[in-house]
Structure formats: structure tokens, C-alpha cells
Amino acid sequence: QVQLVESGGGLVQAGGSLRLSCAASISTFRINAIGWFRQAPGKQRDLVAALSSSGSTTYAETVKGRFTISGDMNTAYLQMNSLKPEDTAVYYCNARERYTNNYLPYWGQGTQVTVSS
């Protein structure tokens, strides 16, 4: 059984901050990364940030310097600072399997982030 539960979204003014949380109920030995994705209306779901089991992090260019991913393979956070209206999206977390190096074919409900101008 795999569960991915996101929380922490909300409405915030441009320039503000939010901290998203991800609870991933999956055996950690199966996982080598946790990623945060986002999808705006009419847009593709894209990777925003990822944290590997070795501790390395990667970020999309659009959020680099503003967002920080942290945590572990079961509990991950996305600290979002200096938010912009273009950050408005539903944010999802997912886990990358060690064996395949692919993210799980499963998506939770996500958490809505709305940034007002």
C-alpha cells in the first residue's frame, strides 16, 4: 500500500511564504528520492524540487533560490518563499523507486497553493 498525502497549501499574497508537507507511507528501502511537483490549470505537471536519499537536491530553474526541499523519504517539506502569482498550482509529492529510478505511478490529492498579486 502506498499513500501520498500533501498538506500546507493555502492562499498567500505575493512575496509571502508557505511550507508544504508530504507524508509518504512507503517502505524507505524502496525509495531513493522524494519529489515535489506542481500543476497549474491547463499546464503540464512538472517537477519542482527533489531530494535524494543521499541528501542531494535539485530544483526547477523557476523556483531556484526561493524554494527549499527537506526531510526524508517518508516525510518531505517544501519551504516556499518569495511566492509569485505564477507559483499558483496544485502541488503534489511523489516517491522515486530505487529499483527503476522512476516516480511512482500514483498521485495523491495534492494541495492547492494560490498566490494573489
N, C-alpha and C positions, 0 to 999 in steps of 0.2 A: 504494500500500500504506500502510495506517495501522496502527500498533501503539501501544497504550497499556499501559504496564507500571507497576504500582504496587508499592511495597515499603515496608518500615519498620514494618509493623504488629507487634503482639505483645500480650502480657499485661502489664498495668501496674496498680499499686494506685491507688485513688482519690487524687487530688492529685498524681499523677505526670505525667510528660511523655513524649511520643513525637514523632518527626519522620518524617513520611511523605514519600516521594519519588515523583515521576511522571516517567517518560520517555515522551515523545510523539514518535514518528517520523512526522512530517508536515511538509510544507513550511511554513515560518513565514509566508510571504506569504499563505497561505490562512486564517490563524488570527488572530482578534482577541481571544481570551480563553482562559484555561485555568481550569477549574473543578474543585473537589473536591466530590464527592457522597458521601452515605452512606446505607446501607440496613440497618436493623435487622430481625430476623426478624418477619415479619408486617406490616411497615411499608412505606410508600412510599419510593422513593429520592428524596432531596431534596438540593438544592444547599446546601452548607455554606459555601463560600468561592469567590470568583472573582477572578482577576487579569486585567485587560485589557491589551492591547498598549500602551496609553497609560500604563500604570502604576497605574491606579485599582484599588481593591479593594472588594469587597463581602463581607459576612458575614451568615449567618443570625443572628437575634437570640439564639438559644440558645448560640452559640459566641462571640459578640462579646466582645472583651476577653480571651479565653482562647486563641483560635487565630489564627495569622498565616500568610497565604499569601505566597509569594515565588517568585522565579525568573524564567523567561522562557517563551516559547511552546513550547519543546521540553522544558524541564526545570523542573518546579514542585515546590515543597515545601509541606508543611503542618506548621507547628510547633504542637503541641497541648500546652498547659499546663493545669494545674489540672483534670486529667481527672476526669470524673464517670462513675459507672456507666451513666447514660443516654447517654453517648457511645459505648457499645458498639455496633458495627456493622461491616459491611464497607464500606470506603472505596474509592471509585473516582475516577479523574480522567477528564476529557474535555476536548475542544477545541471551541471555538465558531468556526464558519466565518465569515469576513469577509463573504462574498457573501450568505449567508442570515441571518446572525446567530443561527443555531441550532447547538446542540451536535451533534456527530457521532452518527449512529445506530449507534454501536459502543461496546461496553463490554468492558473487559479483565476479568481475573480478580478484580481488587480485592485489597485487603489487609485482613485481619481485625484489628480493634482490640477488645480485651476489657479492660474496666476493672473490677477487682474492688473490692468495698466492704470 
